[in-house]
Amino acid sequence: MDHRFALALHGGAGARRHRDYRREIAHMRGLVEAARDRLARGAFALDVVVETISSLEGSGLYVAGRGASPNTAGRYELDAGLMDGRAGEVGAVAALEGFESPIAVARAVMQATPHVMLAGAGAASFARSQGLAEIVDPGAWFTRAGQDESNHPPGGALAHGTVGCVVRDGEGRLAAGTSTGGVFGKLAGRVGDTPIPGAGVWADQAVAVSCTGQGEYFIRTVAAAQVGMRLRFAGQELREAMKAVLGEIRSLGGEGGMIAVDADGRIAMPFMSEGMKRAALHVDGRIEAEAF
Ligand code: ASP
């Protein structure tokens, strides 16, 4: 253990200037502090990612988990993806209904099945078989956290929100996870980048990445894995690689941001949307949390 742990998390790139994010910023800072304490005691990157994302999902403050919004059919279909960089393992769920923590279901897919992704009714019946927490009354459970963010999407773009976390633990293991309610007004059955390994989430031995933004563009550019490939095959620096991928997304007409941590614990959190709720613990112990 070299104790050089670092972590970053985000609460979505759907942040809008007309809103006050003090509550979310305080919440994210608290989660970073809790994660720091677990990492100092030797916690695994993957465990910290899952615990942090479960807390983001359960808070109801972000457009993921409890804060998700319904699709055009009035249903809450959620996506989540998780990746362990050292083992190269993946777990994901798409269009999952009825469970409190989609990232917990993604983890169960990783650890209790030979598959990497389960979708829809099959994902729900698998989650039930694992005894994962079910939503008893969706009407009372969901908070529709981002409704006021969806009022003024720039340029008619699809408003959205997501949570994610990337960790480099004290043993140098990297892990990434992302969880979302998707974009507002999405069609039934729509799946974004969030659960797709390489699009909205990626971890290998060099970097862990979690994306947020208009998922269709992140899928089209294989955004998260592209960052990893730029580091690996083009020898680029972390920030340079991420900015190049975001530039590609912008040139296609998309918007969003991403967070990443590399094997040395370096963190970058670039975005080209109006804002991105985010927080980080740097290797020197410095904590930052902001929305713009
Ligand atoms: N990327 C997510 C999706 O398209 C939304 C977001 O990040 O805000 O489902």
Boltz pocket constraint, residues with backbone or C-beta under 6 A from the ligand:
constraints:
  - pocket:
      binder: B
      contacts: [[A, 12], [A, 13], [A, 14], [A, 159], [A, 160], [A, 161], [A, 162], [A, 180], [A, 181], [A, 182], [A, 183], [A, 191], [A, 192], [A, 193], [A, 194], [A, 200], [A, 211], [A, 212], [A, 213], [A, 214], [A, 215], [A, 216]]
      max_distance: 6.0
